[in-house]
């Protein structure tokens, strides 16, 4: 029953236009499902397992046709979905996928000469150590704010971000190398910690790893850390709530 309720909530969120939550949840599920397996030995068996095929097909559908499905449901016009199967529409659909759109940030940072002072960068990153950074006047979405202000159009939403463009804006190619190290190290560390963790700690690590792996392409480091901060706060609150309920 719990899984059915969870899937129902994911479906509702997806139909409201948010594909990210579904992708993050699916990634966390796959990591938890295959964490203890030796993938090098079991790869073929897993790949041709009917459950794996269903999961892969579902993910592919969400990634490629998520937006047309959402727009069709929202507008009550199924032709939006059916038209997306035509050749030209499929090409436009692929080009409009978030990884391609957010990749454009890199050229924008270079062409517009966007530069974030290192001290401001540190403040935006380290500000996530606070529960509510905004109370102290700290902006933990500094990259997004910076590039939004630099764009010729007056855009206030939908600009998102890019992890590698953020690195470029802070310190050029050397900072890109540093960000690459941080990205690989964080996923490797989380994967190793998952092996011996259980309960709310394991769930928190799973969600954090899934957010980093899936959502990092459209966020700066400061904003990704703000998500990690929220996951940490929620995990602590849920854990203490559980302890109180269990004692009673």
Secondary structure by P-SEA (a helix, b strand, c coil): caaaaaaaaaaaaaaaccaaaaaaaaaaaaaaaccccccccaaaaaaacaaaaaaaaaaaaaaccaaaaaaaaaacccccccccccaaaaaaaaaacaaaaaaaaaaaaaaabbbbbaaaaaaaaaccccccccccccccaaaaaaaaaaccccccccbbbbaaaaaaacccaaaaaaaaaaaaaaaaaaaaaacccccaaaaaaaaaaaaaacccccccaaaaaaaaaaaaaaaaaaaaaaaaaaac
